[in-house]
Amino acid sequence: MSEIKIERPSQEKIDEMRITDWSIWEKEESTFDWFYDSQETCYILEGNATVEPHDSDPVEFGPGDLVTFPKGMKCVWKITKAIRKHYMFE
């Protein structure tokens, strides 16, 4: 299975991808199971989280990170500071 990808996009890439046009999702500090039935790309605006895939190492991310979650991944989300993100499913 593919792994979670994290990058720090330039403002040019943010504009090129039209990230600010994507929907926004917000969630308070919490822990929950999740399954990705399609690939998700998200840009973290606020907050911090650790995602623990069932088959690989945990990944931490926060503001300014562009995160891509692979289709088919089962994981546990641990939001340590309330999250606000732009997101897009492919």
C-alpha positions, 0 to 999 in steps of 0.5 A, spaced: 500 500 500 502 507 498 504 511 504 501 518 506 505 523 503 507 530 506 510 536 503 510 543 504 507 547 498 509 553 495 504 559 495 505 558 487 503 550 488 497 552 492 495 557 487 496 552 481 492 547 485 486 551 487 487 549 494 483 555 497 477 553 492 476 546 496 471 544 501 473 546 509 473 540 514 473 542 522 474 537 527 475 538 535 481 534 539 479 527 538 481 519 536 477 515 531 478 510 526 477 512 518 478 508 512 479 511 505 475 509 500 478 514 495 485 518 495 484 524 499 489 530 499 488 536 504 492 542 506 492 543 514 490 550 516 490 550 523 491 544 528 495 538 529 494 530 528 497 524 528 495 518 523 496 511 525 495 507 518 494 499 520 500 497 516 505 503 517 508 508 522 504 514 524 505 520 521 504 527 524 502 533 521 500 541 522 499 548 519 502 548 512 502 541 510 499 538 504 498 531 506 495 525 501 492 519 504 492 513 499 485 510 497 484 503 501 488 505 507 485 504 514 488 508 520 486 511 526 486 519 527 488 522 533 487 530 533 491 533 538 489 540 537 483 542 533 484 541 525 481 546 520 483 543 513 481 544 505 480 537 502 479 534 496 477 527 494 479 524 488 
